[in-house]
């Protein structure tokens, strides 16, 4: 084994988005071609270091090789990644508009035309209570996990069904696209731990901003539901990857039969 060739093969294949089996297949194919060229150059009297460099040069630029092998592994993935970028940009704008921008506009409009006593997003404070009064906080913040979820699940006779759906299903759907799209865009988000971490941080940040700007209640259950939604999205991503793997195996078997 030549260290220089092995490092080149590793650098080319480590960023491929594919299964371990597919990655090993690409590495084996690269090694076959590289060591064949390497042996030829050594037979011509070149040193192993020079022969390794020339063999690598026959393959060309590392980035181009990564793109080429990604298309070989599955050309459909390239299109999926482009769609994921478009979807992520559109999704990010929609989320920012719904949870922050639109609410802020409504809050400012209500303040100037209806007075500070009206706010559609929070429980109204009692007379003379201010933002830093504990009683105001108690009405608009929840640190107890599953308290709100339990209330909506068991107190349906007191709450309209559409409100229950909006708060439970809506919160789960909010970050579902995040868990689905991010793994297509960055390799570091192809782990469940990374998805949980980013979903928690994003959701927690939104809760803090909404509470601080008085455009929503801060509820730990919203963070829990948002994170669950992101995990569902990640599960959908894994299913898509599994289908792509099956597709690769079928196409690979066909090539071997030809």
C-alpha positions in Angstrom: 0.0 0.0 0.0 1.3 3.4 -0.9 0.5 6.1 1.7 0.1 8.9 -0.9 -2.3 6.9 -3.0 -4.3 5.8 0.1 -4.6 9.4 1.3 -5.8 10.5 -2.1 -8.5 7.7 -2.3 -9.6 8.6 1.2 -10.0 12.3 0.5 -11.9 11.7 -2.7 -14.4 9.2 -1.2 -15.0 10.4 2.3 -17.4 13.2 1.2 -19.5 11.0 -1.1 -23.1 10.8 0.0 -23.8 7.1 -0.2 -23.9 3.9 1.8 -20.7 2.4 3.3 -21.0 -0.4 0.8 -21.1 2.0 -2.1 -18.2 4.0 -0.7 -16.1 0.8 -0.4 -16.9 -0.1 -4.0 -15.7 3.3 -5.2 -12.5 3.0 -3.1 -11.8 -0.5 -4.5 -12.3 0.8 -8.1 -10.1 3.8 -7.5 -7.3 1.6 -6.0 -7.4 -0.8 -9.0 -6.8 2.0 -11.5 -4.3 3.9 -9.3 -2.2 0.9 -8.4 -2.2 -0.3 -12.0 -0.8 3.0 -13.1 1.6 3.0 -10.1 3.0 -0.4 -11.0 3.5 0.7 -14.6 5.5 3.8 -13.6 7.6 1.8 -11.1 8.3 -0.8 -13.9 9.7 2.1 -16.0 12.3 2.8 -13.3 10.6 5.7 -11.4 10.7 5.9 -7.6 7.6 5.0 -5.7 7.1 8.6 -4.7 7.2 9.9 -8.2 5.2 6.9 -9.5 2.5 7.6 -6.9 2.3 11.3 -7.9 2.1 10.5 -11.6 -0.6 7.9 -11.0 -2.7 10.4 -9.0 -2.2 13.0 -11.8 -3.8 10.6 -14.2 -7.0 10.9 -12.2 -7.0 14.7 -12.0 -8.4 17.3 -9.6 -9.8 15.9 -6.4 -13.0 18.0 -6.4 -13.8 17.0 -9.9 -13.2 13.3 -9.0 -15.6 13.7 -6.1 -18.3 15.1 -8.3 -17.8 12.5 -10.9 -17.9 9.6 -8.5 -21.1 11.1 -6.8 -22.8 11.0 -10.2 -21.6 7.4 -10.7 -22.9 6.3 -7.3 -26.2 7.9 -8.0 -26.8 10.7 -10.5 -30.3 11.3 -9.0 -28.6 12.5 -5.8 -27.2 15.6 -7.6 -30.7 16.6 -8.5 -32.0 15.9 -5.0 -29.3 18.1 -3.5 -30.2 21.0 -5.8 -33.9 20.6 -5.0 -32.9 20.5 -1.3 -31.1 23.8 -1.6 -34.1 25.5 -3.3 -36.5 23.9 -0.7 -34.3 25.0 2.2 -34.2 28.6 1.1 -37.9 28.7 0.5 -38.6 26.9 3.8 -36.3 29.3 5.8 -38.2 32.3 4.4 -41.6 30.8 5.2 -40.6 29.9 8.8 -39.1 33.3 9.5 -42.2 35.0 8.1 -44.7 32.9 10.0 -43.0 32.7 13.4 -41.2 36.1 13.6 -41.8 38.7 10.8 -45.6 38.4 10.4 -46.1 38.3 14.2 -43.9 41.3 14.7 -45.8 43.3 12.0 -49.1 42.3 13.7 -47.8 43.2 17.1 -46.6 46.7 16.0 -49.9 47.3 14.2 -51.9 46.3 17.2 -49.8 48.5 19.5 -50.4 51.6 17.5 -54.0 51.1 16.6 -55.4 49.0 19.5 -53.2 50.1 22.4 -50.8 48.1 24.5 -53.7 46.3 26.2 -54.3 44.1 23.1 -51.9 41.4 22.0 -53.2 38.3 20.1 -50.1 36.2 20.9 -49.8 36.2 24.7 -52.0 36.2 27.8 -52.9 39.7 28.7 -51.3 41.1 31.8 -53.3 42.3 34.7 -53.6 46.0 35.4 -50.3 47.7 36.3 -48.3 44.5 35.5 -45.1 44.9 33.4 -43.0 42.6 31.4 -40.7 41.7 34.3 -43.6 40.9 36.7 -43.5 37.3 37.8 -47.3 36.9 37.4 -46.9 38.0 33.7 -44.1 35.4 33.2 -46.2 32.7 34.8 -49.0 33.2 32.3 -46.7 33.2 29.3 -44.0 30.6 30.0 -43.9 26.9 30.7 -40.8 25.1 31.8 -42.5 21.8 32.7 -42.1 19.2 29.9 -45.3 17.6 28.4 -47.6 19.8 30.5 -49.0 21.6 27.5 -49.1 18.4 25.4 -51.0 16.6 28.2 -53.5 19.5 28.4 -54.3 19.5 24.7 -54.4 15.7 24.8 -56.8 15.4 27.7 -58.6 18.8 27.7 -60.1 18.7 24.3 -63.5 19.5 25.7 -62.3 22.9 26.7 -60.3 23.7 23.6 -61.3 23.9 19.9 -60.0 21.0 17.8 -58.3 23.4 15.3 -56.3 24.9 18.1 -55.2 21.5 19.3 -54.1 20.5 15.7 -52.3 23.9 15.2 -50.4 23.6 18.5 -49.5 19.9 18.3 -49.3 18.9 14.6 -48.3 22.4 13.6 -45.3 22.5 15.9 -44.2 19.1 14.8 -44.4 20.0 11.1 -42.6 23.3 11.7 -39.1 21.8 11.8 -39.9 18.6 9.8 -38.3 20.0 6.6 -35.2 21.0 8.6 -34.6 17.3 9.5 -35.3 16.3 5.9 -33.3 18.9 4.0 -30.2 19.5 6.0 -28.7 16.0 5.6 -28.8 16.5 1.8 -26.9 19.8 2.2 -24.2 18.9 4.7 -22.6 15.6 5.7 -22.3 16.6 9.4 -26.1 16.6 9.6 -26.4 13.0 8.5 -26.3 11.9 12.1 -29.4 11.8 14.3 -27.5 13.6 17.2 -26.7 16.5 14.9 -30.4 16.9 13.9 -31.5 16.8 17.5 -28.9 19.4 18.4 -29.7 21.8 15.6 -33.5 21.4 16.0 -33.3 22.1 19.7 -31.1 25.2 19.3 -33.3 26.6 16.5 -36.5 25.9 18.4 -35.2 27.2 21.7 -33.9 30.4 20.0 -37.3 31.0 18.4 -39.1 30.6 21.7 -36.8 33.1 23.4 -37.2 35.6 20.6 -40.9 35.3 20.6 -41.2 35.7 24.4 -38.8 38.6 24.5 -40.6 40.5 21.7 -44.0 39.4 23.2 -45.1 37.8 20.0 -45.6 34.3 21.5 -45.5 32.2 24.7 -42.3 30.4 25.6 -43.1 26.7 26.0 -40.7 23.8 26.5 -43.3 21.6 24.9 -43.0 23.6 21.6 -39.3 22.8 21.7 -40.0 19.1 22.2 -42.6 18.9 19.4 -40.3 20.9 17.0 -37.5 18.4 17.7 -39.8 15.4 17.2 -40.8 16.9 13.9 -37.2 17.3 12.8 -36.6 13.6 13.7 -39.6 12.6 11.6 -38.0 14.6 8.7 -34.7 12.9 9.3 -36.5 9.5 9.2 -37.9 10.4 5.8 -34.4 11.3 4.7 -33.1 7.9 5.8 -36.0 6.2 3.8 -35.0 8.2 0.7 -31.3 7.2 1.2 -32.4 3.6 1.6 -34.4 3.7 -1.6 -31.4 5.3 -3.4 -29.2 2.5 -2.1 -31.6 -0.2 -3.5 -31.7 1.7 -6.8 -27.9 1.7 -6.9 -27.7 -2.0 -6.2 -30.2 -2.9 -8.8 -28.5 -0.7 -11.4 -25.1 -2.2 -10.4 -26.4 -5.7 -10.8 -27.7 -4.9 -14.3 -24.2 -3.5 -15.2 -22.6 -6.7 -14.0 -25.0 -8.9 -16.1 -24.3 -6.9 -19.3 
